[in-house]
Structures are given as C-alpha cells and as structure tokens.
Amino acid sequence: VQQAMIEHHGSQCGYCTPGFVVAMTGLLEEREQLDEPAMRCGLTGNLCRCTGYSPIFESGRHIDVAQHERVEQRFPSAAFIAEINQRRELPIDVRAEWDGETHSVTSPPNLEGALKALDANPKATIVAGATDIGVRINKSLTVPAAILDLNRVGELAAIDRENDTLVLGSRTSWTAIEEICCDLAPEFHKIVKVFGAPQIRHVGTIGGNIANASPIADSLPFLHVMEAVLELVST
C-alpha cells in the first residue's frame, strides 16, 4: 500500500498519509482488490486537503495485491482466539498509577457483573465504543479515574423485533443498526449510513449516542419523533 502511494503520488504534505495507508490496508483484509466505491466508503473520515483524493484512489487501484500480506497470515489467530475463549467469562479489573493518581478499568463479562460494578462505583465513566471519550481525552487531556467497560456484556448488544417494535440493546453498534434498518426503517437508514465513518459505526453505540446528550446526536430527533421508549436497569 505504501509503495502504491509513492508511485501514484497519493501523498503530498504527508499529514493524512498514515490514516489512508492503514484504512486501505484494513480494506484489503476483507476483499481481493480495491475499487472506487469500496474506497469512497472505507476511507470516509480520512481527510486530505492537498491531493483532491484522485491520486489516493489511483494508488488504491494499483496496489500489488500479490505482495499484500494479510494479518491472519502474519499472526495466525487460532491460538489467540482459543485463549480468549478460555477467559471470556472472567471479569477483568485493571488498576494503574498515572501522574500520581490511581486509575481503574473494570470489564465485566455479563450484565449482572456490570450492575454490581456500577453499584460499587456509581461515579465510574461508562464506555462501550468509547468514540466520544477518546475525543474528550484528546481535547481535555484528562482521563476518568474509573472506567466501566461494557464491551463484553452480550445482553446489551441484542436486537429483537417484537411485532411492530424494534428492541435494541444499548450496546448495539451503528453498523448493526444500519443493516437492520435498511428494510424496517428506510428513512432512518439514510441517516445511519452516513453516520460518522465506517470505523465509528463499527464501534459507536446507540446507548452512547443517547447518554452523551450531545445537541448534535444524530439519533435523537428520530427517536423522539418515533416516541421511542428507554428501558433502564440497576441493582
């Protein structure tokens, strides 16, 4: 990918180049070659002010795929996945000292564990996709003292259809919502498919979009108009 960017002048000032290289490499993990529609979707969110994008697309079309080594080839994942499966039901609790302050991250394996962790530390910052907190840390340079990570709580990622009602777990990603709304809620699908970039849609959640109470949260007007119901749970 880097060689193609050099040969087809996909880089000028270089500021954006690492992002484009990494994104194109990621696209090649799941397809044999890159065409313009795939790149226009997969590179969304990577901004370039120098090239006008045409040389970048040209670079992508001329990648020597035969020379591209996929991650699975370099780092076979079977043993890694087997170890993860052995540990998936265990709680994770990480503590560290940073700038003289104690920080903790708790990652429970299920909803019961998450509720107990929140009950024990009600001031913990709750994260799932962590797309917003990442920006906040960059801007304010402050890291929450305690983080409760919901990424392993499968009960919150469920999608169900009950008669004419769509029931979404708060950890449902925008990619999953995009897929199910294509037929069920086509007007909302038009919004979701341009919601951030693919990388954001893969990890950002509907619960996080609501809980942050941002005035530009893309889902809130639709949910308000549709008279959505929010179900809360605690210990």
C-alpha positions as CSV (number, residue, x, y, z in Angstrom):
1,V,0.0,0.0,0.0
2,Q,2.8,2.4,0.9
3,Q,4.6,1.6,-2.4
4,A,1.5,2.3,-4.4
5,M,1.0,5.6,-2.6
6,I,4.6,6.6,-3.6
7,E,4.3,5.5,-7.2
8,H,1.0,7.2,-7.9
9,H,1.6,10.4,-5.9
10,G,-1.0,9.7,-3.2
11,S,0.9,11.8,-0.6
12,Q,1.8,15.5,-0.6
13,C,2.3,17.1,2.8
14,G,2.1,13.6,4.4
15,Y,-0.1,14.6,7.4
16,C,-3.0,12.4,6.4
17,T,-1.0,9.6,4.7
18,P,-0.7,7.2,7.6
19,G,-4.5,7.2,8.0
20,F,-5.1,6.4,4.4
21,V,-2.5,3.7,4.3
22,V,-3.9,2.0,7.4
23,A,-7.5,2.3,6.2
24,M,-6.7,0.8,2.7
25,T,-4.7,-2.0,4.4
26,G,-7.8,-2.7,6.5
27,L,-10.0,-2.8,3.5
28,L,-7.7,-5.4,1.9
29,E,-8.2,-7.7,4.9
30,E,-11.7,-8.4,3.6
31,R,-11.5,-8.0,-0.2
32,E,-9.2,-9.1,-3.1
33,Q,-8.8,-5.6,-4.6
34,L,-10.0,-2.0,-4.1
35,D,-12.4,-0.3,-6.4
36,E,-13.6,3.3,-6.1
37,P,-16.9,2.6,-4.4
38,A,-15.2,0.5,-1.8
39,M,-12.6,3.2,-1.1
40,R,-15.2,6.0,-1.0
41,C,-17.0,4.1,1.8
42,G,-13.9,2.7,3.6
43,L,-11.9,5.9,3.6
44,T,-14.7,8.1,4.8
45,G,-13.5,10.2,7.7
46,N,-9.9,10.4,6.4
47,L,-9.4,13.9,5.2
48,C,-6.8,15.2,2.7
49,R,-6.5,18.9,1.9
50,C,-3.7,18.5,-0.7
51,T,-4.4,15.9,-3.3
52,G,-8.0,16.2,-4.1
53,Y,-8.3,12.4,-3.4
54,S,-7.9,11.3,-7.0
55,P,-4.2,10.2,-6.6
56,I,-5.2,8.4,-3.5
57,F,-7.9,6.4,-5.3
58,E,-5.4,5.8,-8.1
59,S,-3.0,4.4,-5.6
60,G,-5.6,2.1,-4.2
61,R,-6.5,0.8,-7.6
62,H,-2.8,0.0,-8.3
63,I,-1.9,-1.8,-5.1
64,D,0.1,-5.0,-5.9
65,V,-2.3,-7.3,-4.1
66,A,0.0,-10.3,-4.6
67,Q,2.6,-8.6,-2.4
68,H,0.0,-7.8,0.3
69,E,0.4,-10.0,3.5
70,R,-2.8,-10.2,5.5
71,V,-2.8,-10.0,9.3
72,E,-4.0,-13.6,9.6
73,Q,-1.0,-14.8,7.5
74,R,1.5,-13.0,9.7
75,F,-0.2,-13.6,13.0
76,P,-2.4,-16.8,12.9
77,S,-5.2,-16.2,15.3
78,A,-6.3,-19.8,16.3
79,A,-4.2,-20.0,19.5
80,F,-5.1,-16.4,20.4
81,I,-8.8,-17.0,20.0
82,A,-8.6,-20.2,22.0
83,E,-7.0,-18.4,24.9
84,I,-9.6,-15.6,24.7
85,N,-12.4,-18.2,24.8
86,Q,-11.0,-19.7,27.9
87,R,-11.0,-16.3,29.6
88,R,-14.2,-14.8,28.2
89,E,-16.3,-15.4,31.3
90,L,-13.8,-14.0,33.7
91,P,-14.1,-10.4,35.0
92,I,-11.2,-8.0,34.1
93,D,-10.0,-5.4,36.6
94,V,-7.0,-3.2,35.7
95,R,-5.5,-0.6,38.0
96,A,-2.6,1.7,37.3
97,E,-0.9,4.8,38.7
98,W,-0.7,7.8,36.3
99,D,0.7,11.2,37.2
100,G,0.3,10.3,40.9
101,E,-3.4,9.3,40.5
102,T,-5.0,5.9,40.7
103,H,-7.0,4.8,37.6
104,S,-9.1,1.7,37.1
105,V,-10.8,-0.1,34.3
106,T,-13.4,-2.8,35.0
107,S,-14.7,-5.0,32.3
108,P,-17.4,-7.4,33.5
109,P,-18.4,-10.4,31.3
110,N,-22.2,-10.0,31.8
111,L,-25.0,-7.6,32.8
112,E,-25.1,-8.8,36.4
113,G,-21.5,-8.1,36.8
114,A,-21.8,-4.7,35.2
115,L,-24.7,-3.7,37.5
116,K,-22.7,-4.8,40.6
117,A,-19.6,-2.9,39.4
118,L,-21.7,0.3,38.8
119,D,-23.4,-0.1,42.2
120,A,-19.9,-0.4,43.8
121,N,-18.6,2.7,41.9
122,P,-21.5,4.9,40.8
123,K,-19.2,7.6,39.6
124,A,-17.4,5.4,37.1
125,T,-17.5,6.6,33.5
126,I,-19.4,4.0,31.4
127,V,-18.0,3.3,27.9
128,A,-18.8,0.9,25.1
129,G,-17.4,2.1,21.8
130,A,-15.5,4.9,23.6
131,T,-15.6,7.1,20.4
132,D,-16.7,10.2,22.4
133,I,-14.4,9.7,25.4
134,G,-11.4,9.3,23.1
135,V,-12.1,12.8,21.7
136,R,-12.7,14.2,25.2
137,I,-9.4,12.8,26.5
138,N,-7.6,14.3,23.5
139,K,-9.2,17.7,24.0
140,S,-9.0,18.0,27.8
141,L,-6.0,15.7,28.5
142,T,-7.9,14.3,31.5
143,V,-8.6,10.6,31.9
144,P,-11.5,9.4,34.1
145,A,-10.4,7.9,37.4
146,A,-12.7,4.9,36.9
147,I,-14.0,3.4,33.7
148,L,-16.7,0.7,33.4
149,D,-16.3,-1.0,30.1
150,L,-19.5,-2.7,28.7
151,N,-17.9,-4.2,25.6
152,R,-18.2,-7.8,26.8
153,V,-21.8,-7.5,28.0
154,G,-23.6,-9.5,25.4
155,E,-27.1,-8.9,26.8
156,L,-26.8,-5.2,25.8
157,A,-26.0,-6.0,22.2
158,A,-29.1,-7.9,21.3
159,I,-31.5,-6.9,18.6
160,D,-35.1,-8.1,18.7
161,R,-38.3,-7.5,16.7
162,E,-41.4,-7.7,18.8
163,N,-44.4,-7.3,16.5
164,D,-44.1,-3.7,15.2
165,T,-41.5,-2.7,17.8
166,L,-37.7,-2.8,17.2
167,V,-35.9,-3.5,20.5
168,L,-32.2,-2.5,20.5
169,G,-29.7,-3.2,23.3
170,S,-27.8,0.0,24.3
171,R,-24.6,-1.6,23.1
172,T,-25.9,-2.1,19.6
173,S,-23.5,-0.7,17.1
174,W,-24.4,1.7,14.3
175,T,-23.2,-0.9,11.8
176,A,-25.8,-3.4,13.1
177,I,-28.5,-0.8,13.2
178,E,-27.7,0.2,9.6
179,E,-28.2,-3.4,8.5
180,I,-31.5,-4.0,10.2
181,C,-33.0,-0.6,9.3
182,C,-32.3,-1.0,5.6
183,D,-35.8,-2.6,5.2
184,L,-37.5,-1.8,8.5
185,A,-36.8,1.9,8.7
186,P,-35.5,3.2,5.4
187,E,-35.7,6.8,6.3
188,F,-33.6,6.3,9.4
189,H,-31.2,4.1,7.3
190,K,-30.5,7.1,5.2
191,I,-29.2,8.9,8.3
192,V,-27.3,5.9,9.7
193,K,-25.4,5.1,6.6
194,V,-23.6,8.5,6.7
195,F,-23.3,8.4,10.5
196,G,-19.6,9.1,11.0
197,A,-17.2,6.9,9.2
198,P,-17.3,3.0,9.0
199,Q,-14.7,2.8,11.7
200,I,-17.0,4.9,14.0
201,R,-20.1,2.9,13.0
202,H,-18.4,-0.4,13.9
203,V,-17.9,0.6,17.5
204,G,-20.1,3.6,18.3
205,T,-23.4,2.6,20.1
206,I,-26.9,3.9,20.2
207,G,-26.8,3.9,24.0
208,G,-23.7,6.1,24.0
209,N,-25.3,8.4,21.4
210,I,-28.3,8.9,23.8
211,A,-26.4,9.0,27.1
212,N,-23.9,11.7,26.0
213,A,-26.9,14.1,25.4
214,S,-25.0,15.9,22.6
215,P,-27.0,18.5,20.8
216,I,-25.8,17.1,17.5
217,A,-26.5,13.4,18.4
218,D,-27.8,12.0,15.1
219,S,-30.3,9.5,16.6
220,L,-32.2,11.7,19.0
221,P,-34.6,13.6,16.6
222,F,-35.6,10.3,15.0
223,L,-36.1,8.5,18.4
224,H,-38.1,11.5,19.7
225,V,-40.4,11.6,16.7
226,M,-40.9,7.8,16.8
227,E,-41.8,8.1,20.6
228,A,-39.0,5.6,21.5
229,V,-39.1,4.1,25.0
230,L,-36.0,3.9,27.1
231,E,-35.7,0.9,29.5
232,L,-33.3,1.4,32.4
233,V,-32.0,-1.2,34.8
234,S,-29.9,-1.1,38.1
235,T,-29.3,-3.3,41.1
